[in-house]
């Protein structure tokens, strides 16, 4: 048994199987609508985390502000979805890309840790703007997302379908870019920045493009997030969200979309599972952050990185 | 306009706390190569330990020392169990581990009914006013200066400090010279966390002790970068400058203005600093 657990690939498979079992048990206990809601939420988180896989797994830069791109996409979707769905989706993706571009403004001069800190500053700025632009965002009170009228289906199914669509678009983008010249240039930038410079690649521009593409995924994820929850407020998009997305991207494996999707499923299922265990621990106010934090530390220590 | 000196002095008191927190951040970054996101939670948890010890009947000075020792123990233990094992595997994983530890600490704090149901004071100063400021604010400034001076002495004047600085400069050579670099890094995690606890205790007279006490650590990042990412008086001075700037912005700008201003200062400082100063060691 211990030998079985020492093999990292088997350990990963075992974890994946346990996860599927856990989500299945959650679905069995909560019903189909509940399961659809969980899956839709996981899809939204995975969509945004795939952007980080782009900016980090490909271009080798760290983004600490993906929550800002999600916020841009979510609020744009909430504002435009009642008018036209395709327009709202395109606008949400564009708003996310714009947020990514704003984060990457210093990317011509900065890289690595300074650039990561600049993106974190942008995430804080985005949260403040979301709190103050009351007419557009509803301020700290938040705003409801008017759900498109599809009377034949319930909300959770609509959200799941939409979330799957956004996830599919992000995966498609990732695969297309991996096979394009741009993807190869990013990999060169990540693995040998000096060689990339010597080859005459526009290193600063490549970093900026990576953030724009990542922001686009973030915008799509934000739209799916808003559609799934039906209500958004600024503190949902505060710094912890950016960090949680980073945790999903890192611990899921930056190179593998499947790993990221599984990790976001685990991330969504974990608080629900912790909630089921609550009768065992009684009224602990900090049970959720405690379980989440210890899981992050545990997985960081025991997961084999690639 | 007659309020201006008091606004500036009050901002400076708050800024001392930013500077002190930034000092712990920068020290850990230089000594271990990891950007820590658990300094704020360490501040809050340490303040609660001190409150708890004082409630058990310990004198205030002893309670403060106990909390600082607990901070050292937590930092060193976290380094041994989680942060050092992941450090070499991939960059940023250790940073994410500090985020996980911060969440766990926060979870523990929120789970203590006594911690969430009341507001506590760890007041080692008392009432009084001098030159328009409360004695508490003067005490915060003095405490910050004292802690920073003691830390500078530890880093510059002792053998341990020399070994830490040598290992941060060039780990391979330090190892060859017989310095146990890994052990030193664990100790550095302990000292950095203890320093954050000291900052939390310094802030306790003016802010009360509550689970959100550590939220001021967010403003330690601009102070750290503005101070040049090197442990020294520049970081403390940058913190004071930011505190004053924040106080003036809160006084004159519309709500939300001070947060925006500090983050814009962070971006500007990142762009203005010479590159090798902020690059990974």
Boltz contact constraints between the chains, C-beta under 6 A:
constraints:
  - contact:
      token1: [A, 62]
      token2: [B, 92]
      max_distance: 6.0
  - contact:
      token1: [A, 106]
      token2: [B, 271]
      max_distance: 6.0
  - contact:
      token1: [A, 109]
      token2: [B, 271]
      max_distance: 6.0
  - contact:
      token1: [A, 113]
      token2: [B, 280]
      max_distance: 6.0
  - contact:
      token1: [A, 114]
      token2: [B, 270]
      max_distance: 6.0
  - contact:
      token1: [A, 114]
      token2: [B, 278]
      max_distance: 6.0
  - contact:
      token1: [A, 118]
      token2: [B, 267]
      max_distance: 6.0
  - contact:
      token1: [A, 118]
      token2: [B, 270]
      max_distance: 6.0
  - contact:
      token1: [A, 121]
      token2: [B, 263]
      max_distance: 6.0
  - contact:
      token1: [A, 121]
      token2: [B, 266]
      max_distance: 6.0
  - contact:
      token1: [A, 121]
      token2: [B, 267]
      max_distance: 6.0
  - contact:
      token1: [A, 124]
      token2: [B, 263]
      max_distance: 6.0
  - contact:
      token1: [A, 125]
      token2: [B, 260]
      max_distance: 6.0
  - contact:
      token1: [A, 125]
      token2: [B, 263]
      max_distance: 6.0
  - contact:
      token1: [A, 128]
      token2: [B, 256]
      max_distance: 6.0
  - contact:
      token1: [A, 128]
      token2: [B, 259]
      max_distance: 6.0
  - contact:
      token1: [A, 128]
      token2: [B, 260]
      max_distance: 6.0
  - contact:
      token1: [A, 132]
      token2: [B, 256]
      max_distance: 6.0
  - contact:
      token1: [A, 243]
      token2: [B, 99]
      max_distance: 6.0
  - contact:
      token1: [A, 247]
      token2: [B, 96]
      max_distance: 6.0
  - contact:
      token1: [A, 250]
      token2: [B, 96]
      max_distance: 6.0
  - contact:
      token1: [A, 284]
      token2: [B, 111]
      max_distance: 6.0
  - contact:
      token1: [A, 285]
      token2: [B, 110]
      max_distance: 6.0
  - contact:
      token1: [A, 285]
      token2: [B, 111]
      max_distance: 6.0
  - contact:
      token1: [A, 285]
      token2: [B, 116]
      max_distance: 6.0
  - contact:
      token1: [A, 286]
      token2: [B, 107]
      max_distance: 6.0
  - contact:
      token1: [A, 286]
      token2: [B, 110]
      max_distance: 6.0
  - contact:
      token1: [A, 286]
      token2: [B, 111]
      max_distance: 6.0
  - contact:
      token1: [A, 289]
      token2: [B, 103]
      max_distance: 6.0
  - contact:
      token1: [A, 289]
      token2: [B, 106]
      max_distance: 6.0
  - contact:
      token1: [A, 289]
      token2: [B, 107]
      max_distance: 6.0
  - contact:
      token1: [A, 290]
      token2: [B, 104]
      max_distance: 6.0
  - contact:
      token1: [A, 290]
      token2: [B, 107]
      max_distance: 6.0
  - contact:
      token1: [A, 292]
      token2: [B, 103]
      max_distance: 6.0
  - contact:
      token1: [A, 293]
      token2: [B, 100]
      max_distance: 6.0
  - contact:
      token1: [A, 293]
      token2: [B, 103]
      max_distance: 6.0
  - contact:
      token1: [A, 293]
      token2: [B, 104]
      max_distance: 6.0
  - contact:
      token1: [A, 293]
      token2: [B, 107]
      max_distance: 6.0
  - contact:
      token1: [A, 294]
      token2: [B, 104]
      max_distance: 6.0
  - contact:
      token1: [A, 296]
      token2: [B, 100]
      max_distance: 6.0
  - contact:
      token1: [A, 297]
      token2: [B, 82]
      max_distance: 6.0
  - contact:
      token1: [A, 297]
      token2: [B, 97]
      max_distance: 6.0
  - contact:
      token1: [A, 297]
      token2: [B, 100]
      max_distance: 6.0
  - contact:
      token1: [A, 297]
      token2: [B, 101]
      max_distance: 6.0
  - contact:
      token1: [A, 300]
      token2: [B, 86]
      max_distance: 6.0
  - contact:
      token1: [A, 300]
      token2: [B, 93]
      max_distance: 6.0
  - contact:
      token1: [A, 300]
      token2: [B, 96]
      max_distance: 6.0
  - contact:
      token1: [A, 300]
      token2: [B, 97]
      max_distance: 6.0
  - contact:
      token1: [A, 301]
      token2: [B, 82]
      max_distance: 6.0
  - contact:
      token1: [A, 301]
      token2: [B, 85]
      max_distance: 6.0
  - contact:
      token1: [A, 301]
      token2: [B, 86]
      max_distance: 6.0
  - contact:
      token1: [A, 305]
      token2: [B, 89]
      max_distance: 6.0
  - contact:
      token1: [A, 305]
      token2: [B, 90]
      max_distance: 6.0
